[in-house]
Each structure stands twice: as C-alpha cells, then as structure tokens.
Amino acid sequence: MSGNNILGKIPDEIGNLINLEVLDVGHNQLLGPIPFDTGRLWKLNIFYASSNFLFGTIPHSIGNLTELTKLVLDFNNIQGNIPSNLGKCQNLLLLDLSYNNLSGPIPPEILGLSSLSIVLSLSSNSLTGELPVEVEKLKNLGLLDVSHNRLSGLLPNNLGSCVSLVELYLEGNLFEGPILPSLSSLKGLGALDVSNNNLSGGIPEFLVRFGALKYLNLSFNNFEGVIPSEGVLKNTSAIFVEGNNKLCGGILELHLSRCNSKTSSKASFKLKIAIIVVILGVTLVFICLLVLWSRKKKEQKPTTTCAERSLLQLSYQSILRATSGFCMENLVGSGSFGSVYKGILEESGVAIAVKVLNLLNHRASKSFFTECEALKNIRHRNLVKVLTAISGVDYQGNDFKALVYEFMENGSLEDWLHPYVSMNESEMTRNLNFFQRVNMAIDVAHALQYLHNHCETSIIHCDLKPSNILLDGEMVGHIGDFGLAKILSADRLNYSSSQSSSLGLRGTIGYAPPEYGVGSEMSTKGDVYSYESSC
C-alpha cells in the first residue's frame, strides 16, 4: 500500500493477519501509533512504514516478530526509547529508525544483533550516552549511521571489529578523543564522516592505505599536527578538513599552514635570539623615524574600510574592461541594490561576476558594507567566494562601489526552476533531475549550518531564495548575496544584535517568514523557513 495518500491510523485489527509476511505502508499520510497487536504477526518478514506521520513509541511487542528481516520506520515522529527486546529479532538484516524523535541510549541488544548485514541507521534522533562496546558484534554490517544525535564519550576501541563496513557515519555528535589505531582494520571503507564532533589528536597514517576510501570528512573537530598528503588525502574533492585550526602541511590545495621544524641545537637557538634582538632594534629605530616623518606630513591619510583594503587586486578600470564597459550583453542579473555583470579578466582570462551597486538607492551602501562585514572572515565550499571589493569613483567622478565574485557557470537555481520566456529553446528545456535537486538542498543546508553554528559570530542570511542560490560548473549549490545579512553576537544566537546596521524589513515575500512582517526580530529559524520555502 506504499506511495499513496492513505489517511488515518494503522488499524488495531492488523494483528488478525497472523499469516502476513510483508507489510508495506510507507510514503503515506498515516497518523497515530504503531498498533501493539502488530506483535501478533509472527510470520512477518518485512515491515516498511517510513515517511508517514506516526507518533508514540515503538511497541515492545515488535520483539515477538522473530522472523523479521527488515524493519524500516524512518521519517516519522516516533518518540521514546528504542525497545531493547528488538534484540530478540535474531534474523534482522536491515534496521532503519532514522529521522524520528527517539531518545535515551542505544540498547546494547541492538548492536549485539550479529545478523545485521545491510544497514543499521539511527541517525537524526536525540539519542544520548556512549556507543556501546557491543558494536564489535556487527562484523557483517555494510553501513552504520548514528550521525546527528547527542552521543558522547570516546569511540569504542572494538569498532575496528566491524571489518565489513563500507560506510561509517558518526558526524554531528559529541564524540571526543582520537581516532583509534584499531580502526585500521576497516580497510574496505568507502566513506567515513566524523565531522562536527570534539575529536582530537593527529590524522592517522593508516587512512592513506585505505584504497577504497572515496569520501573522508574530518571537518570541525580539534585535530592537530601534520596531515598526510598521500592516498585519499591528496584528493581535494574527496576530503574535508576545514575547522581544524591546528592542522598543518598536506597538499597545497588545502591551503593549510606549513609545519614548523624543531631547533636542533642550543647554538642555533642562541643565534635566532641574537637575530631577533637585532631585528627588533632596527625596527624600533625605523618606527621612531617613521613617527617623526609622519608628524611633519600635513595631509592626513584617510582611513580604509573593509572594501578599500581589498584594492590590491582589481581597480575600476580593470573591471570596466573585463565587462566591456558594463554592456547589456554581459548583464546576468539585477536587483534593487544593483546589477551583476559577467566579466573576463584580460591578464588571466578568468571569468568573474561583478555586482555594481546602485548608489541612487540609499540602502545600497549599507548593503555593500554589510556584505563586506559578513564575508570577510567566512570560507565554505557552498558559499559564493568574494574575490575583492572596490570602492572609489568612476570616470565621471561619481561614487562607485562593486563586489567581485567567482563566476557561477550555471546561473541561479531560479533560472532552472522558473526559466524566463526570453531564454532560447535549449535553456527553456533544461531541467533538474531528482538527485540534482536533493544534492542542491544538501549543499544549501551545509552552508546554513556553517553560517549559523560554525562562524566566529553567527550570521543570518535573511534573504534565502532560489535566485540567491548559484550553481557552478558541476551543479554544486552556493549561497550568495549577503547584502541583507545580519551578524549576531556570540551569546544571542537566535536574537537580534547591534553589530549590523538596520536595513528595515529583510527578505523577499514568499520566502521570508510571515512573523518578520509584524516586527519580529531576525533569527536563524527565519533562514530555515526560507530554506524550506525554497525547497
């Protein structure tokens, strides 16, 4: 009965079908609890009830279904603990309880089911406690996912006993300590994600020898030391290490700092001290001369803003040439605060996007400085990269402000979802398949999680919509246009702050939360509302 629009609840009389072997009611609109009498279906082999609105607890009677091989209850609203007597289902091959509201610890009896060989997914719940040591009994399991819970403690040493694992997802928890050497036995791993935990220590050398590893995410932990530059760790498209400030070395594309070598003798140490003293002395004399010279200078040097400090790379003249004088043929988009042009730099041939602010709109300047402030210290693969900012005057003596971004070859998500009538036939017929849509939703979710939870000061985008989601050549989603962004103080994550200037009502009708229209303060929850509206 899956994939329909069946309403109501699963009837208690389901327990009368005692010879039933397969029950599939997934992807409907079923409400209410799972009937206790389901435990009477002693011949039941497969039970699918995913993607409904089921609530209540998992009945303990399910432990009576000893013939059960697959139990899938993901994407519901089931609460309470995972019943330990599920451990009686000794024939289970697949168990998926992800995306519910389950709480409490993971029962050791579940991890003791050595029959599990396909999937054990408990992700996106509110499970607590440590990962039980009984995990060593899952020697035949292919995928283990306990991500996005509240699990804590050290990773169990005997996790390395799960020698058949192909995918291991532990991200979004509170695990601490190092990646243990015992995990070196998981040589068949193709995907390992331990991001957003409190793990520490060095990057294990044995990861280099994992020939099947195609995805490794170590980001936002406390790893330190030298990162190897062989195996999967030399593939920038397969590894993620951002958010580990004490890592060094690795391949150049990771842009990590160089590792310092230790001094080898007392003589070299003394020599360095002597050199430092000499340099400090010369610097002091130079500073004194510079102060005397600056006092004699009558003209005061003007202060610089965050945008003006970026004038080292491009000038008004260079972007004027790059965009052929801001001609209409290069116009790729426009809004209330300015227009965006495609440009090609003469020296390098690199494609850029130039956002020229419409300074006749008094809010455009505030938008410019807000975007500078928001973007000056953030870096993420799913945010549009700002190359530089320009603030000065044009050839007519008028004030000129512009932001220069990486050019996104595939335009905006809006262009793909709602193409303009003026587009040519090939552009009108292009569309996104299901997997591309899911991947873009994931890309945007990663960027929002970074902005809300992993910046030094949290940032609310305030104008998330398809036209501000840009796609590169590989159809990877990037959030752009931070002109309405709001920077929050560290101690007021979901409330307004005085750090950003007020630009009035933020957002776009249809994507902004309705409460913004009645004066409610900006919050990260508003971005989540806009994200859901965009999806």
C-alpha positions as CSV (number, residue, x, y, z in Angstrom):
1,M,0.0,0.0,0.0
2,S,3.0,2.3,-0.2
3,G,3.2,5.5,-2.1
4,N,-0.4,6.5,-1.8
5,N,-2.3,9.2,0.2
6,I,-3.8,6.9,2.7
7,L,-5.0,8.8,5.8
8,G,-5.9,7.8,9.3
9,K,-4.1,5.3,11.5
10,I,-2.9,1.7,11.1
11,P,-5.9,-0.3,12.5
12,D,-5.5,-2.4,15.6
13,E,-7.1,-5.3,13.6
14,I,-3.9,-5.6,11.6
15,G,-2.9,-8.2,14.3
16,N,-5.5,-10.6,12.9
17,L,-3.5,-11.1,9.7
18,I,-1.3,-13.7,11.5
19,N,0.0,-15.3,8.3
20,L,1.1,-11.9,6.8
21,E,4.8,-12.0,5.6
22,V,5.2,-8.5,4.1
23,L,3.6,-5.2,5.4
24,D,4.5,-2.1,3.4
25,V,2.6,1.1,4.2
26,G,5.4,3.6,3.6
27,H,5.1,7.0,2.0
28,N,1.5,7.7,3.0
29,Q,-0.1,10.1,5.5
30,L,-0.7,7.7,8.3
31,L,-1.1,9.1,11.8
32,G,-1.1,7.6,15.3
33,P,0.9,4.9,17.0
34,I,2.1,1.6,15.7
35,P,-0.6,-0.9,17.0
36,F,0.5,-3.1,19.8
37,D,-1.1,-6.1,18.1
38,T,1.4,-5.8,15.3
39,G,3.4,-8.1,17.5
40,R,1.0,-10.9,16.7
41,L,2.2,-11.1,13.1
42,W,4.6,-13.8,14.0
43,K,5.3,-14.7,10.3
44,L,6.1,-11.1,9.3
45,N,9.3,-10.9,7.4
46,I,9.4,-7.3,6.2
47,F,7.8,-4.2,7.8
48,Y,8.0,-0.8,6.0
49,A,6.3,2.3,7.4
50,S,8.7,5.1,6.5
51,S,7.7,8.6,5.6
52,N,4.4,8.9,7.4
53,F,3.3,10.9,10.5
54,L,3.4,8.0,13.0
55,F,3.9,9.0,16.6
56,G,4.0,7.4,20.0
57,T,6.6,4.7,21.0
58,I,7.8,1.6,19.2
59,P,5.7,-1.2,20.9
60,H,7.7,-3.8,22.8
61,S,5.6,-6.4,21.1
62,I,7.6,-6.0,17.9
63,G,10.3,-8.1,19.7
64,N,7.9,-11.0,19.2
65,L,8.5,-10.8,15.4
66,T,11.4,-13.3,15.4
67,E,11.1,-13.9,11.6
68,L,11.6,-10.1,10.8
69,T,14.5,-9.4,8.4
70,K,13.8,-5.7,7.5
71,L,12.3,-3.0,9.8
72,V,12.1,0.5,8.3
73,L,10.4,3.3,10.3
74,D,12.4,6.3,9.2
75,F,11.0,9.8,8.6
76,N,8.2,9.7,11.2
77,N,7.7,11.3,14.6
78,I,8.2,8.3,16.9
79,Q,9.3,9.1,20.4
80,G,10.6,7.3,23.4
81,N,13.4,4.8,23.8
82,I,14.4,2.1,21.3
83,P,13.0,-1.1,22.9
84,S,15.8,-3.4,24.0
85,N,13.7,-6.5,23.1
86,L,14.3,-5.7,19.4
87,G,17.4,-7.8,20.2
88,K,15.1,-10.9,20.0
89,C,14.8,-10.4,16.3
90,Q,17.8,-12.5,15.5
91,N,17.1,-12.6,11.7
92,L,17.2,-8.8,11.2
93,L,19.3,-7.8,8.2
94,L,18.3,-4.1,8.0
95,L,17.1,-1.7,10.7
96,D,16.3,2.0,9.9
97,L,14.9,4.2,12.6
98,S,16.4,7.4,11.4
99,Y,14.8,10.9,11.3
100,N,12.5,10.4,14.3
101,N,12.5,11.8,17.9
102,L,13.9,8.8,19.7
103,S,15.8,9.4,22.9
104,G,17.8,7.6,25.5
105,P,20.8,5.4,25.0
106,I,21.3,2.9,22.2
107,P,20.4,-0.5,23.6
108,P,23.4,-2.9,23.6
109,E,21.0,-5.6,22.5
110,I,20.5,-3.8,19.1
111,L,24.3,-3.6,18.5
112,G,24.5,-7.2,19.5
113,L,22.5,-8.4,16.5
114,S,25.2,-10.1,14.5
115,S,22.6,-10.8,11.8
116,L,22.6,-7.1,10.7
117,S,24.5,-7.1,7.4
118,I,22.9,-4.4,5.2
119,V,22.1,-1.2,7.2
120,L,21.8,0.0,10.8
121,S,20.7,3.6,10.7
122,L,19.7,5.5,13.9
123,S,20.7,9.0,12.6
124,S,18.9,12.3,13.2
125,N,17.3,11.4,16.6
126,S,18.1,12.6,20.1
127,L,20.0,9.5,21.3
128,T,22.4,10.0,24.2
129,G,25.2,8.1,26.0
130,E,28.1,6.3,24.6
131,L,28.3,4.0,21.6
132,P,28.1,0.5,23.3
133,V,31.0,-1.8,23.1
134,E,28.7,-4.5,21.7
135,V,29.2,-2.8,18.3
136,E,32.0,-5.3,17.8
137,K,29.4,-8.0,17.0
138,L,28.4,-6.2,13.8
139,K,31.1,-8.0,11.8
140,N,28.9,-8.4,8.7
141,L,27.4,-4.9,8.6
142,G,27.8,-2.8,5.5
143,L,26.5,0.6,6.7
144,L,26.5,2.1,10.2
145,D,24.9,5.5,10.6
146,V,24.5,7.1,14.1
147,S,25.0,10.7,12.9
148,H,23.3,13.8,14.2
149,N,22.4,12.6,17.7
150,R,23.8,13.5,21.1
151,L,26.2,10.6,21.6
152,S,29.3,11.3,23.6
153,G,32.5,9.7,25.0
154,L,35.3,8.0,23.3
155,L,34.9,6.0,20.1
156,P,34.9,2.3,21.2
157,N,38.2,0.6,20.6
158,N,36.4,-2.5,19.3
159,L,34.7,-0.6,16.5
160,G,37.5,-1.9,14.4
161,S,35.9,-5.4,14.6
162,C,33.2,-4.3,12.1
163,V,35.5,-5.4,9.2
164,S,32.7,-5.4,6.6
165,L,31.8,-1.8,6.9
166,V,31.7,0.2,3.7
167,E,30.1,3.4,5.1
168,L,30.5,4.8,8.6
169,Y,28.8,8.0,9.6
170,L,29.4,9.4,13.1
171,E,29.1,13.2,12.4
172,G,27.1,15.7,14.4
173,N,27.7,14.1,17.8
174,L,29.8,14.9,20.9
175,F,32.4,12.2,20.5
176,E,35.9,13.0,21.8
177,G,39.4,11.7,21.9
178,P,41.5,10.4,19.0
179,I,40.6,8.2,16.0
180,L,41.9,4.9,17.4
181,P,44.5,2.7,15.7
182,S,42.1,-0.3,15.8
183,L,40.1,1.4,13.0
184,S,43.0,0.5,10.7
185,S,41.3,-2.9,10.2
186,L,38.3,-1.3,8.3
187,K,40.2,-1.5,5.0
188,G,37.0,-1.7,2.9
189,L,35.7,1.7,4.0
190,G,34.5,3.8,1.1
191,A,33.0,6.7,3.2
192,L,34.0,7.9,6.7
193,D,32.4,11.0,8.2
194,V,33.4,12.1,11.8
195,S,32.8,15.8,11.3
196,N,31.3,18.2,13.9
197,N,32.5,16.3,16.9
198,N,35.2,17.0,19.6
199,L,37.7,14.5,18.3
200,S,41.4,15.4,18.8
201,G,44.9,14.1,18.1
202,G,46.6,13.5,14.8
203,I,45.3,12.3,11.4
204,P,46.0,8.6,11.4
205,E,48.5,7.5,8.8
206,F,46.6,4.3,8.1
207,L,43.9,6.3,6.2
208,V,46.5,6.6,3.4
209,R,46.4,2.9,2.9
210,F,42.6,2.7,2.5
211,G,42.4,2.2,-1.2
212,A,38.6,2.1,-1.4
213,L,38.1,5.4,0.6
214,K,36.4,8.0,-1.7
215,Y,34.9,10.3,1.0
216,L,36.6,11.4,4.2
217,N,35.1,14.3,6.3
218,L,37.2,15.3,9.3
219,S,36.0,18.9,9.5
220,F,35.1,20.9,12.6
221,N,37.0,18.9,15.2
222,N,40.2,19.5,17.2
223,F,42.7,17.5,15.1
224,E,46.2,18.8,15.1
225,G,49.6,18.1,13.6
226,V,50.8,17.1,10.1
227,I,48.2,15.9,7.6
228,P,49.4,13.2,5.3
229,S,49.5,14.0,1.5
230,E,49.0,10.5,0.0
231,G,46.1,8.2,-0.8
232,V,42.7,9.8,-0.4
233,L,44.3,12.7,1.4
234,K,45.7,14.1,-1.8
235,N,42.2,14.3,-3.5
236,T,40.7,17.7,-2.6
237,S,37.3,16.6,-3.9
238,A,37.2,13.7,-1.5
239,I,38.4,15.1,1.8
240,F,37.1,17.9,4.1
241,V,39.3,19.2,6.9
242,E,38.1,22.8,7.5
243,G,37.5,23.8,11.1
244,N,40.7,22.2,12.5
245,N,42.9,25.2,13.2
246,K,45.9,23.2,14.4
247,L,46.4,21.1,11.3
248,C,49.3,21.8,9.0
249,G,51.0,20.6,5.9
250,G,49.2,18.4,3.4
251,I,48.7,19.2,-0.3
252,L,48.9,22.9,-1.4
253,E,45.2,22.9,-2.4
254,L,44.1,22.6,1.2
255,H,45.7,25.9,2.0
256,L,47.0,24.8,5.4
257,S,49.9,26.5,7.2
258,R,53.4,25.0,6.9
259,C,54.5,22.8,9.7
260,N,57.4,24.3,11.9
261,S,60.5,22.2,12.4
262,K,62.1,21.9,15.8
263,T,65.5,23.5,16.5
264,S,68.3,21.0,16.7
265,S,70.9,22.6,19.0
266,K,71.4,25.3,21.6
267,A,73.7,27.2,19.3
268,S,71.0,27.6,16.6
269,F,68.6,28.8,19.4
270,K,71.0,31.4,20.6
271,L,71.7,32.6,17.0
272,K,68.0,33.0,16.5
273,I,67.7,35.0,19.7
274,A,70.5,37.3,18.6
275,I,68.9,37.8,15.2
276,I,65.6,38.7,16.8
277,V,67.2,41.2,19.1
278,V,69.0,42.9,16.1
279,I,65.7,43.0,14.1
280,L,63.8,44.5,17.0
281,G,66.5,47.2,17.4
282,V,66.4,48.1,13.8
283,T,62.6,48.0,13.8
284,L,62.5,50.4,16.8
285,V,64.8,52.9,15.1
286,F,62.7,52.7,11.9
287,I,59.5,53.3,13.8
288,C,60.9,56.3,15.5
289,L,62.0,57.8,12.2
290,L,58.6,57.0,10.7
291,V,56.8,58.7,13.6
292,L,58.9,61.9,13.1
293,W,58.3,61.9,9.4
294,S,54.5,61.4,9.8
295,R,54.3,64.3,12.2
296,K,55.7,66.6,9.6
297,K,53.2,65.5,6.9
298,K,50.4,67.9,6.7
299,E,47.9,65.8,4.8
300,Q,46.2,63.2,6.9
301,K,45.9,59.7,5.3
302,P,42.3,58.7,5.1
303,T,41.1,55.6,6.9
304,T,40.2,52.5,4.9
305,T,37.2,50.3,5.1
306,C,37.0,46.5,4.7
307,A,36.3,47.0,1.0
308,E,39.1,49.5,0.4
309,R,41.7,47.2,1.9
310,S,41.0,44.8,-0.9
311,L,42.1,47.1,-3.7
312,L,45.3,45.3,-4.2
313,Q,43.9,43.0,-7.0
314,L,41.5,44.9,-9.2
315,S,40.6,48.5,-10.0
316,Y,37.6,50.3,-11.6
317,Q,39.5,50.4,-14.9
318,S,40.2,46.7,-14.9
319,I,36.6,45.6,-14.3
320,L,35.4,48.2,-16.8
321,R,37.5,46.4,-19.4
322,A,36.5,43.0,-18.2
323,T,32.8,43.7,-18.6
324,S,33.2,45.6,-21.9
325,G,32.0,48.8,-20.2
326,F,29.2,47.1,-18.3
327,C,27.4,46.4,-21.6
328,M,23.9,44.8,-21.6
329,E,25.2,41.7,-23.3
330,N,27.2,40.9,-20.1
331,L,24.3,41.6,-17.8
332,V,23.4,38.3,-15.9
333,G,21.0,39.7,-13.2
334,S,19.7,42.7,-11.5
335,G,18.0,43.7,-8.2
336,S,17.0,46.6,-6.1
337,F,20.6,47.2,-4.8
338,G,22.5,46.8,-8.1
339,S,23.2,44.8,-11.3
340,V,25.5,41.8,-11.9
341,Y,27.7,41.5,-15.0
342,K,29.9,38.7,-16.3
343,G,33.5,39.7,-17.0
344,I,36.7,38.2,-18.3
345,L,39.9,39.4,-16.8
346,E,42.4,40.4,-19.6
347,E,45.6,39.1,-17.9
348,S,44.4,35.7,-16.6
349,G,41.3,35.0,-18.7
350,V,39.4,34.2,-15.5
351,A,35.6,34.6,-15.6
352,I,34.2,36.8,-12.8
353,A,30.9,38.2,-11.7
354,V,30.8,41.9,-10.9
355,K,28.0,43.3,-8.7
356,V,27.8,47.0,-9.3
357,L,25.8,48.8,-6.5
358,N,23.1,51.3,-7.5
359,L,24.1,54.1,-5.1
360,L,21.0,56.1,-6.0
361,N,19.3,53.6,-3.7
362,H,20.3,54.9,-0.2
363,R,20.2,51.3,1.2
364,A,22.7,50.1,-1.4
365,S,25.7,51.4,0.5
366,K,24.5,49.8,3.7
367,S,24.1,46.6,1.8
368,F,27.6,46.9,0.5
369,F,29.2,47.3,3.9
370,T,27.0,44.6,5.4
371,E,28.1,42.1,2.8
372,C,31.8,43.1,3.3
373,E,31.4,42.6,7.1
374,A,29.6,39.3,6.7
375,L,32.0,37.8,4.1
376,K,35.4,39.0,5.3
377,N,36.1,36.0,7.7
378,I,33.9,33.2,6.3
379,R,35.0,30.4,4.0
380,H,32.9,27.4,2.9
381,R,32.7,25.3,-0.3
382,N,28.9,26.1,-0.5
383,L,29.2,29.9,-0.2
384,V,30.0,32.1,-3.2
385,K,33.6,33.3,-2.9
386,V,34.2,37.0,-3.0
387,L,37.4,37.8,-4.8
388,T,37.6,41.5,-3.9
389,A,35.6,44.7,-3.3
390,I,36.1,48.1,-4.9
391,S,35.1,51.5,-3.5
392,G,36.0,54.7,-5.3
393,V,34.8,56.9,-8.1
394,D,34.1,56.3,-11.8
395,Y,35.4,58.3,-14.8
396,Q,32.5,60.9,-14.3
397,G,33.5,61.5,-10.7
398,N,30.5,59.6,-9.3
399,D,30.8,57.3,-6.3
400,F,31.3,53.7,-7.3
401,K,31.1,50.5,-5.3
402,A,31.3,46.9,-6.6
403,L,31.8,43.4,-5.3
404,V,33.7,40.8,-7.5
405,Y,32.8,37.1,-7.1
406,E,33.7,33.8,-8.7
407,F,31.6,33.3,-11.8
408,M,29.0,30.6,-11.4
409,E,28.7,28.9,-14.9
410,N,25.2,27.5,-14.4
411,G,23.5,30.6,-13.1
412,S,21.0,30.6,-10.3
413,L,18.6,27.9,-9.1
414,E,15.7,30.3,-10.0
415,D,16.9,30.1,-13.7
416,W,16.5,26.4,-13.7
417,L,13.2,26.2,-11.8
418,H,11.5,29.1,-13.5
419,P,13.2,30.0,-16.8
420,Y,12.5,33.3,-18.4
421,V,10.3,33.4,-21.5
422,S,13.1,35.3,-23.3
423,M,15.5,32.3,-22.9
424,N,16.4,30.3,-26.0
425,E,14.9,26.9,-26.5
426,S,17.8,24.9,-25.2
427,E,17.7,26.9,-21.9
428,M,13.9,26.6,-21.7
429,T,14.1,22.8,-21.9
430,R,16.8,22.2,-19.4
431,N,15.7,20.8,-16.1
432,L,17.0,19.2,-12.8
433,N,16.6,15.6,-12.0
434,F,15.7,14.3,-8.6
435,F,19.3,13.6,-7.5
436,Q,20.5,17.1,-8.5
437,R,17.6,18.7,-6.5
438,V,18.5,16.6,-3.4
439,N,22.2,17.4,-3.7
440,M,21.5,21.1,-4.0
441,A,19.2,21.0,-1.0
442,I,22.1,19.3,0.9
443,D,24.6,21.9,-0.3
444,V,22.5,24.8,0.9
445,A,21.8,23.0,4.2
446,H,25.6,22.6,4.8
447,A,26.1,26.3,4.1
448,L,23.4,27.4,6.5
449,Q,24.7,25.1,9.2
450,Y,28.1,26.7,8.8
451,L,26.7,30.3,8.9
452,H,24.5,29.6,12.0
453,N,26.7,27.3,14.1
454,H,30.4,27.4,13.0
455,C,31.3,31.0,12.3
456,E,33.1,33.1,14.9
457,T,29.9,35.2,15.1
458,S,26.8,33.6,13.8
459,I,25.3,35.0,10.6
460,I,21.7,35.1,9.4
461,H,21.4,35.4,5.6
462,C,17.9,36.9,5.7
463,D,17.2,36.6,2.0
464,L,17.5,32.9,1.1
465,K,15.6,32.1,-2.1
466,P,16.3,30.3,-5.4
467,S,17.7,33.4,-7.2
468,N,20.4,33.7,-4.4
469,I,21.4,30.0,-4.8
470,L,24.1,29.9,-7.6
471,L,25.4,26.8,-9.4
472,D,28.9,26.2,-10.5
473,G,30.0,24.0,-13.5
474,E,29.5,20.8,-11.5
475,M,26.0,21.9,-10.4
476,V,27.2,22.4,-6.8
477,G,25.0,24.9,-4.9
478,H,26.4,28.1,-3.4
479,I,24.6,30.7,-1.3
480,G,25.3,34.3,-2.5
481,D,24.1,37.9,-1.9
482,F,24.7,38.7,1.7
483,G,23.5,42.3,1.4
484,L,20.7,41.8,3.9
485,A,22.7,39.6,6.2
486,K,22.6,40.0,10.0
487,I,25.6,39.3,12.3
488,L,24.7,38.0,15.7
489,S,26.6,38.4,18.9
490,A,28.0,35.1,20.2
491,D,25.7,35.0,23.3
492,R,22.5,35.7,21.4
493,L,22.3,33.1,18.6
494,N,18.6,33.4,17.9
495,Y,18.1,37.1,18.6
496,S,19.0,40.4,17.1
497,S,22.2,42.2,17.8
498,S,23.6,45.7,17.4
499,Q,26.5,44.5,15.3
500,S,24.8,45.0,11.9
501,S,23.0,48.1,10.7
502,S,19.3,48.0,10.3
503,L,18.1,47.8,6.7
504,G,14.4,47.7,7.5
505,L,12.3,44.6,6.6
506,R,14.7,41.9,5.4
507,G,13.8,39.2,2.9
508,T,11.5,38.5,-0.1
509,I,7.8,38.0,0.1
510,G,7.1,34.3,-0.3
511,Y,10.4,33.3,1.3
512,A,10.6,35.5,4.4
513,P,8.9,34.2,7.5
514,P,5.4,35.8,8.0
515,E,6.4,37.0,11.5
516,Y,9.0,39.3,10.0
517,G,6.2,41.3,8.6
518,V,4.8,42.1,12.0
519,G,8.1,43.2,13.5
520,S,9.6,40.0,14.9
521,E,13.3,40.0,15.3
522,M,15.6,38.2,12.9
523,S,16.7,34.6,13.8
524,T,18.4,31.6,12.4
525,K,14.9,30.0,12.3
526,G,13.9,32.5,9.7
527,D,16.6,31.2,7.4
528,V,15.3,27.7,8.0
529,Y,11.8,28.8,7.0
530,S,13.2,30.4,3.8
531,Y,15.2,27.2,3.1
532,E,12.0,25.1,3.4
533,S,10.1,27.6,1.1
534,S,12.9,27.4,-1.5
535,C,13.0,23.6,-1.5
